[in-house]
């Protein structure tokens, strides 16, 4: 994905995102936040978008969110103000490939349905691993390409129009598993039809 294509795509989707893609991905988002709420401390949500997850975090959490799209962030900031979400500490415009946070900074880093829409997802994962504390968790929900079946054919057919639809339909799970400091803790399919995957990665405590 080209960064300008991402910006254009999400400026286009921002007004209707909550009722379209947002609705489709609600199951994964809620599953991720339920897990995160069992862990106290600081949270970074990479690709916070319109802030659909923000109201579901436990009020005791300390949540920061970043997104490249100012149009998406405007809607997230409106939610924070309208719902008086005091646990949301900051929402910042930022490129996920170069996170403006110190090393080993967050107890949990969440990336919900964002890794298949960002440019250079491997670079984003390196940054996620860098800012996560040793012993911390990286919580991911995402669509990953299937290797067999009718849906796998459709996913491959949609791949050439990634910049238009705003996500990679042929995104492979190995793309997010290449960081040596991050090891799989949980991997489960999500409804409907296992189209999405819930992943928890743990950062090695000696990093």
C-alpha positions as a Python dict, from the first residue, in 0.01 Angstrom:
ca = {
    (1, 'X'): (0, 0, 0),
    (2, 'X'): (124, 346, -91),
    (3, 'X'): (99, 598, 196),
    (4, 'X'): (-80, 852, -23),
    (5, 'X'): (-327, 583, -131),
    (6, 'X'): (-391, 501, 235),
    (7, 'X'): (-456, 866, 317),
    (8, 'X'): (-689, 911, 20),
    (9, 'X'): (-873, 586, 87),
    (10, 'X'): (-943, 663, 452),
    (11, 'X'): (-1040, 1022, 386),
    (12, 'X'): (-1301, 869, 154),
    (13, 'X'): (-1414, 607, 406),
    (14, 'X'): (-1409, 819, 723),
    (15, 'X'): (-1770, 950, 699),
    (16, 'X'): (-1917, 600, 667),
    (17, 'X'): (-1649, 379, 824),
    (18, 'X'): (-1839, 303, 1147),
    (19, 'X'): (-2137, 169, 950),
    (20, 'X'): (-1936, -32, 694),
    (21, 'X'): (-1591, -178, 767),
    (22, 'X'): (-1628, -82, 1132),
    (23, 'X'): (-1940, -293, 1167),
    (24, 'X'): (-1783, -592, 993),
    (25, 'X'): (-1480, -589, 1223),
    (26, 'X'): (-1662, -534, 1553),
    (27, 'X'): (-1624, -895, 1669),
    (28, 'X'): (-1245, -884, 1649),
    (29, 'X'): (-1226, -540, 1803),
    (30, 'X'): (-1435, -638, 2106),
    (31, 'X'): (-1241, -961, 2151),
    (32, 'X'): (-913, -769, 2151),
    (33, 'X'): (-1029, -508, 2401),
    (34, 'X'): (-1174, -774, 2632),
    (35, 'X'): (-832, -936, 2643),
    (36, 'X'): (-649, -605, 2691),
    (37, 'X'): (-878, -513, 2982),
    (38, 'X'): (-745, -812, 3175),
    (39, 'X'): (-401, -649, 3174),
    (40, 'X'): (-345, -326, 3371),
    (41, 'X'): (-127, -44, 3248),
    (42, 'X'): (-55, 154, 2934),
    (43, 'X'): (-196, 76, 2590),
    (44, 'X'): (-101, 199, 2245),
    (45, 'X'): (-364, 146, 1978),
    (46, 'X'): (-196, 161, 1636),
    (47, 'X'): (-445, 264, 1370),
    (48, 'X'): (-707, 392, 1613),
    (49, 'X'): (-920, 511, 1320),
    (50, 'X'): (-1253, 665, 1422),
    (51, 'X'): (-1208, 539, 1778),
    (52, 'X'): (-1453, 252, 1766),
    (53, 'X'): (-1269, 62, 2041),
    (54, 'X'): (-1204, 352, 2276),
    (55, 'X'): (-1526, 341, 2477),
    (56, 'X'): (-1480, -29, 2551),
    (57, 'X'): (-1150, -2, 2738),
    (58, 'X'): (-1163, -28, 3115),
    (59, 'X'): (-1164, 322, 3269),
    (60, 'X'): (-852, 229, 3465),
    (61, 'X'): (-649, 188, 3147),
    (62, 'X'): (-420, 457, 3006),
    (63, 'X'): (-482, 456, 2631),
    (64, 'X'): (-291, 634, 2357),
    (65, 'X'): (-397, 613, 1994),
    (66, 'X'): (-228, 698, 1667),
    (67, 'X'): (-348, 710, 1309),
    (68, 'X'): (-217, 850, 981),
    (69, 'X'): (-557, 986, 876),
    (70, 'X'): (-655, 1323, 1021),
    (71, 'X'): (-1013, 1262, 903),
    (72, 'X'): (-1033, 944, 1108),
    (73, 'X'): (-871, 1109, 1410),
    (74, 'X'): (-1121, 1395, 1401),
    (75, 'X'): (-1401, 1144, 1450),
    (76, 'X'): (-1209, 965, 1728),
    (77, 'X'): (-1150, 1294, 1913),
    (78, 'X'): (-1519, 1374, 1885),
    (79, 'X'): (-1605, 1037, 2046),
    (80, 'X'): (-1361, 1100, 2331),
    (81, 'X'): (-1514, 1438, 2404),
    (82, 'X'): (-1875, 1333, 2355),
    (83, 'X'): (-1844, 1019, 2571),
    (84, 'X'): (-1607, 1178, 2825),
    (85, 'X'): (-1348, 903, 2788),
    (86, 'X'): (-1098, 1009, 3052),
    (87, 'X'): (-886, 696, 3007),
    (88, 'X'): (-783, 814, 2660),
    (89, 'X'): (-464, 1008, 2725),
    (90, 'X'): (-377, 1119, 2371),
    (91, 'X'): (-472, 1077, 2006),
    (92, 'X'): (-194, 1170, 1765),
    (93, 'X'): (-142, 1183, 1391),
    (94, 'X'): (155, 957, 1322),
    (95, 'X'): (307, 722, 1066),
    (96, 'X'): (313, 375, 1222),
    (97, 'X'): (644, 303, 1047),
    (98, 'X'): (818, 561, 1269),
    (99, 'X'): (643, 569, 1606),
    (100, 'X'): (732, 876, 1811),
    (101, 'X'): (757, 689, 2142),
    (102, 'X'): (1055, 562, 2344),
    (103, 'X'): (1169, 201, 2345),
    (104, 'X'): (991, -37, 2588),
    (105, 'X'): (718, 218, 2662),
    (106, 'X'): (378, 39, 2657),
    (107, 'X'): (247, -262, 2850),
    (108, 'X'): (22, -355, 2557),
    (109, 'X'): (20, -258, 2189),
    (110, 'X'): (-296, -321, 1987),
    (111, 'X'): (-327, -334, 1609),
    (112, 'X'): (-687, -405, 1512),
    (113, 'X'): (-758, -456, 1143),
    (114, 'X'): (-479, -219, 1043),
    (115, 'X'): (-173, -423, 945),
    (116, 'X'): (-312, -517, 604),
    (117, 'X'): (-376, -151, 515),
    (118, 'X'): (-44, 8, 611),
    (119, 'X'): (260, 44, 385),
    (120, 'X'): (557, -170, 487),
    (121, 'X'): (379, -380, 754),
    (122, 'X'): (706, -552, 849),
    (123, 'X'): (851, -213, 939),
    (124, 'X'): (536, -134, 1141),
    (125, 'X'): (578, -460, 1330),
    (126, 'X'): (940, -371, 1413),
    (127, 'X'): (818, -43, 1560),
    (128, 'X'): (541, -218, 1753),
    (129, 'X'): (796, -461, 1897),
    (130, 'X'): (1030, -174, 1986),
    (131, 'X'): (777, 30, 2186),
    (132, 'X'): (628, -272, 2367),
    (133, 'X'): (778, -339, 2711),
    (134, 'X'): (968, -664, 2773),
    (135, 'X'): (710, -918, 2887),
    (136, 'X'): (436, -704, 2730),
    (137, 'X'): (175, -816, 2480),
    (138, 'X'): (98, -725, 2120),
    (139, 'X'): (-270, -786, 2042),
    (140, 'X'): (-365, -820, 1676),
    (141, 'X'): (-691, -883, 1496),
    (142, 'X'): (-669, -905, 1121),
    (143, 'X'): (-770, -1083, 805),
    (144, 'X'): (-508, -1318, 667),
    (145, 'X'): (-522, -1485, 327),
    (146, 'X'): (-650, -1841, 309),
    (147, 'X'): (-445, -2101, 128),
    (148, 'X'): (-736, -2316, 4),
    (149, 'X'): (-1105, -2289, -84),
    (150, 'X'): (-1331, -2055, -279),
    (151, 'X'): (-1258, -1756, -56),
    (152, 'X'): (-884, -1791, -118),
    (153, 'X'): (-948, -1747, -492),
    (154, 'X'): (-1157, -1435, -430),
    (155, 'X'): (-889, -1289, -200),
    (156, 'X'): (-625, -1332, -469),
    (157, 'X'): (-854, -1176, -731),
    (158, 'X'): (-901, -863, -516),
    (159, 'X'): (-529, -821, -446),
    (160, 'X'): (-449, -599, -751),
    (161, 'X'): (-703, -335, -637),
    (162, 'X'): (-564, -299, -282),
    (163, 'X'): (-507, 76, -318),
    (164, 'X'): (-871, 125, -423),
    (165, 'X'): (-1046, -86, -158),
    (166, 'X'): (-800, 18, 114),
    (167, 'X'): (-668, -322, 232),
    (168, 'X'): (-463, -621, 115),
    (169, 'X'): (-694, -917, 61),
    (170, 'X'): (-393, -1147, 14),
    (171, 'X'): (-216, -1047, 337),
    (172, 'X'): (-12, -1335, 480),
    (173, 'X'): (18, -1406, 852),
    (174, 'X'): (394, -1457, 820),
    (175, 'X'): (421, -1082, 759),
    (176, 'X'): (347, -1012, 1127),
    (177, 'X'): (544, -1304, 1269),
    (178, 'X'): (892, -1202, 1158),
    (179, 'X'): (1009, -1022, 1473),
    (180, 'X'): (1239, -1240, 1681),
    (181, 'X'): (1146, -1058, 2001),
    (182, 'X'): (775, -1144, 1958),
    (183, 'X'): (646, -1498, 2007),
    (184, 'X'): (292, -1632, 1956),
    (185, 'X'): (95, -1665, 2280),
    (186, 'X'): (-260, -1700, 2139),
    (187, 'X'): (-387, -1766, 1786),
    (188, 'X'): (-759, -1821, 1727),
    (189, 'X'): (-1002, -1781, 1435),
    (190, 'X'): (-1287, -1533, 1478),
    (191, 'X'): (-1642, -1542, 1344),
    (192, 'X'): (-1791, -1522, 1092),
    (193, 'X'): (-1641, -1825, 918),
    (194, 'X'): (-1300, -1769, 1069),
    (195, 'X'): (-1239, -1484, 826),
    (196, 'X'): (-1048, -1289, 1092),
    (197, 'X'): (-777, -1406, 1331),
    (198, 'X'): (-711, -1309, 1692),
    (199, 'X'): (-340, -1306, 1772),
    (200, 'X'): (-150, -1230, 2092),
    (201, 'X'): (228, -1201, 2072),
    (202, 'X'): (451, -1171, 2379),
    (203, 'X'): (773, -970, 2382),
    (204, 'X'): (1066, -1158, 2528),
    (205, 'X'): (1141, -1041, 2881),
    (206, 'X'): (1513, -1011, 2810),
    (207, 'X'): (1472, -755, 2528),
}
